[in-house]
Amino acid sequence: MSVPPPPSAGTSGETAPGETVTGDTEATGAEPADGARVFLDITLYPHRSLRRKGFRLLIGTIAAICLLAALRFFTLGAWPVVIFVAVDVAAIWLAFYLNYRSGKVRERVRLTTTDMTVTRRHPGGRRDHWHLEPYWMQVQSEDRPGTESALILKSHGRELRLGAFLSVPERREVAAEIDAALAAWRAR
């Protein structure tokens, strides 16, 4: 599923929330600054079906309906209900805020002539970085019923789980793309 980032994402290489883009996985042959050939460069991030504009419309509609109900209770003399209605709207907003925040996680997988790097950017801004030896790399997609499926990169006895937020078909597709890039890397 290779889709270019939308124009609203800008030129910083960031992808817009709400897309299930797994990145451009073609063997581009692009030359980074160190002269190493790039075999794979993909960015994984969670899908968010409700964009910010839709969220504003939804929360505005909910707030308007709740305001009408609160006004009705206020005119009947049940003014404490207004507090609970406000708490309800705030709780709905908080739930969506936390959902959008968790959607900011990014995982970048990059395979060059020299090594494979995986960078995970957490919603708070913290970054984790791994260097893996691609020659011995194994890619596994575990899809066992009743358990959490996973995309696992194994190299030299180390395991790295990727794409916990991806659906099972997306994990399989990403695993196939990484396998193809590794095959091209080994055949060079």
ABEGO torsion letter per residue (X at the ends): XBBBBBAAAEAAGBBBBGBABAEBABBAGBBBAAGBBBABBBBBBBBBABBAAAAAAAAAAAAAAAAAAAAAAAAAGBAAAAAAAAAAAAAAAAAAAAAAAAAABBBBBBBBAABBBBBBBBAAGBBBBBBBBAAABBBBBBBBBGBBBBBBBBBGGBBBBBGAABBAAAAAAAAAAAAAAAAAAAAX
